């Protein structure tokens, strides 16, 4: 896992993070990870599959059964 160091955050920001972490029942470090995750990967982001389903509802986005190809094997002589 990658590591990130944030130096010299404003005291007010650090205090708010500690309070938020306590309210969520997790460590300050875990709270910072959660804040970063929600900032860069929000749940309300548009996902490609959902966008396609809305744009082209007549297209089936369900997986179709794959056809397999099994060549006939020659019988040993």
C-alpha positions in Angstrom: 0.0 0.0 0.0 1.2 3.5 -0.8 2.1 6.0 1.9 1.4 9.7 2.0 2.7 12.2 4.5 0.9 15.5 5.1 3.1 18.1 6.8 1.9 21.0 8.8 -1.9 20.9 8.4 -3.6 23.8 10.1 -4.4 23.1 13.7 -8.1 23.7 13.1 -8.1 21.1 10.2 -6.4 18.6 12.4 -8.8 19.2 15.3 -11.8 18.8 12.9 -10.4 15.5 11.6 -9.9 14.2 15.1 -13.4 15.2 16.0 -14.8 13.6 12.8 -12.8 10.4 13.5 -14.2 10.2 17.0 -17.7 10.7 15.7 -17.2 7.8 13.3 -15.5 5.6 15.8 -12.2 5.3 14.0 -8.7 6.5 14.2 -7.6 9.9 12.7 -5.6 8.0 10.1 -8.5 5.9 9.1 -10.7 9.0 8.9 -8.2 10.7 6.6 -8.2 7.6 4.4 -12.0 7.7 4.3 -12.0 11.4 3.5 -9.5 11.0 0.7 -11.4 8.0 -0.8 -14.7 9.9 -0.8 -13.1 12.9 -2.4 -11.5 11.1 -5.3 -13.9 8.2 -5.8 -17.4 9.6 -4.9 -20.3 7.2 -4.9 -22.4 9.5 -7.1 -19.9 9.3 -10.0 -21.3 8.2 -13.3 -20.3 4.7 -14.1 -20.0 3.8 -17.8 -22.3 0.8 -17.7 -25.1 2.9 -16.0 -24.6 5.6 -18.5 -24.8 3.2 -21.5 -27.9 1.6 -20.0 -29.7 4.9 -19.8 -28.5 6.1 -23.2 -29.4 2.9 -25.1 -32.1 1.0 -23.1 -32.8 -1.3 -26.0 -29.3 -2.8 -25.8 -28.9 -5.7 -23.5 -25.9 -5.2 -21.2 -26.3 -8.6 -19.7 -23.5 -11.1 -20.5 -24.5 -13.5 -23.2 -23.6 -17.1 -23.1 -20.3 -17.7 -24.9 -20.2 -20.2 -27.7 -17.3 -22.6 -27.3 -15.4 -24.0 -30.2 -14.1 -27.5 -29.7 -12.6 -29.0 -32.8 -13.1 -32.6 -33.4 -10.1 -34.6 -32.4 -8.8 -37.2 -34.7 -9.0 -40.7 -33.3 -5.6 -42.4 -32.8 -4.9 -45.0 -35.5 
